[in-house]
Amino acid sequence: MTWDGGVVRQTEREPLYAEAIRRLAGAGLTYECFCTRREIQEAPSAPHAPQGAYPGTCRNLDPAEREFKRTIRPAAVRLRSAVTGWTVEDLLHGTYSGVVDDFVLRRNDGVTAYNLAVVVDDAAQGIDQVVRGDDLLPSTPRQAYLASLLNIPVPEYAHVPLVVNSDGARLAKRDGAVTLADLADAGLDAGRVRDIILASLGLPPGPLPRVLPSFDPSALPREPWVWPGVPGAATGA
């Protein structure tokens, strides 16, 4: 496979993230949050808040309360959202509406949160189409809403089904992942692995330039693909 440009590392892009947060803060769209995960889980939901949304515990703290809480723990930075939901268009899923709450922009350890980083990174690189696993579809309305606040064009989205194991769990580093080295040890070289993946999409064997004319996004499957496994290959820790 080929790609454009050099490697982009989020650890090298903090000035871009900080500028985005500065812009949002200047518009009154951020606030400090001192909640722990446990406190959020145990807090009662705000009236009319969507299920799973942040309950707004720290949204309206007065200056004295904020000053006191700063002595207890560092603050995360949350978006002061003006909506409870947002709608996006997806090539595979059509119109999709999801929850938008006061989500975290920067964690209390100073690390930029995923939802902000991907929006800023995509805009900086001129990304106009995002193709990724459909487990990330629920977070997409948050990202599209954030892009609208930052006057960033919203990319076209295509959330594709995951590869899962025989139990229906997605393959991950700690659950059933198999490396190319594992597969090579089991007698499958990279070209054969590529062809197995292509076959799961109903496409002919590679190389990829030969397959490309047969590719039709509208024909992509809507259900997860069960990885058949390879006898003798390691299955991850």
Stockholm file with secondary structure:
# STOCKHOLM 1.0

chainA/1-237         MTWDGGVVRQTEREPLYAEAIRRLAGAGLTYECFCTRREIQEAPSAPHAPQGAYPGTCRNLDPAEREFKRTIRPAAVRLRSAVTGWTVEDLLHGTYSGVVDDFVLRRNDGVTAYNLAVVVDDAAQGIDQVVRGDDLLPSTPRQAYLASLLNIPVPEYAHVPLVVNSDGARLAKRDGAVTLADLADAGLDAGRVRDIILASLGLPPGPLPRVLPSFDPSALPREPWVWPGVPGAATGA
#=GR chainA/1-237 SS CCCSSSCCCGGGCHHHHHHHHHHHHHTTCEEEECCCHHHHHHSCCCTTCCTTCCCCTTTTCCHHHHHHHHTTSCCEEEECCSCSEEEEEETTTEEEEEECCSCEEECTTSCBCHHHHHHHHHHHTTCCEEEEEGGGGGGHHHHHHHHHHTTCCCCEEEEECCEECTTSCBCBTTBBCCCHHHHHHTTCCHHHHHHHHHHHTTCCCCCHHHHGGGCCGGGSCSSCEECCCCTTCCCCC
#=GC SS_cons         CCCSSSCCCGGGCHHHHHHHHHHHHHTTCEEEECCCHHHHHHSCCCTTCCTTCCCCTTTTCCHHHHHHHHTTSCCEEEECCSCSEEEEEETTTEEEEEECCSCEEECTTSCBCHHHHHHHHHHHTTCCEEEEEGGGGGGHHHHHHHHHHTTCCCCEEEEECCEECTTSCBCBTTBBCCCHHHHHHTTCCHHHHHHHHHHHTTCCCCCHHHHGGGCCGGGSCSSCEECCCCTTCCCCC
//
